[in-house]
Amino acid sequence: MKKLSFLLLILLTVTACSDKENNLFVKGHVKGLKKGTIYLQKIDDTVLINVDSIQIDGDANFELGDYIKSPQIMYLYLEKVDNPEFIDRIEFFAEEGEVTINTTLKNFEVDAKVDGSANQLKLMEYRNMMSRFNDRNLELIKKNFEAQRDGNDEMIIATNKDYDKLLIRKYLYTVNFAVNNKNLDIAPYLALSEVFDANIKYLDTIYKSLTPEVKKNKYGKELKSFLKERRKLEKIEEKVEEQ
């Protein structure tokens, strides 16, 4: 009897947790979409999961929802009836409240316009700058390839040096961007997703700059745990080197 009551209590607890009212509402329109399924997705314990979905059959407007404890990266995924082999997924920074996403069937990701999140505005600003770094990176890759093809050792060395400088600039820009936006959740998110392999002092600088509220949120907690693990690993490596 006690065992049955205990199991019933667990069941009620799980049900109560799963029945929390949505505090995130994602609305929008996909121009040109006639048939398909739109999913709202997020990463839970390193696994990408569907949290809501809607089938489109003629009306390309959609409304999806979820309950989130703090701002986080989420995804809008389109499963099309035609050309299902192409992955169409929009990344956006979700916050409590309403987020509007309007896009097109033809260019689902590229044409996406996302409104409703302070973190999203900063994410777009960061992505725009990163596209410039990526363009420069492609130029260096092309030069390096041509230098190897032509056997130009001086050019190979020069492009390798330029690549290293570009990488340092990219890391420093990201660190400064995070510190300058210490009151937003994008700061610890960028530390974890873009410069996780940087010198630990830079990651520590980002974490220490965060506001108390951001430190309590999802990515603030994850950055704190990540720093703890990095310090452990570095201490182990130091001991190995000393032996």
Disulfide bonds with the S-S distance in Angstrom:
none
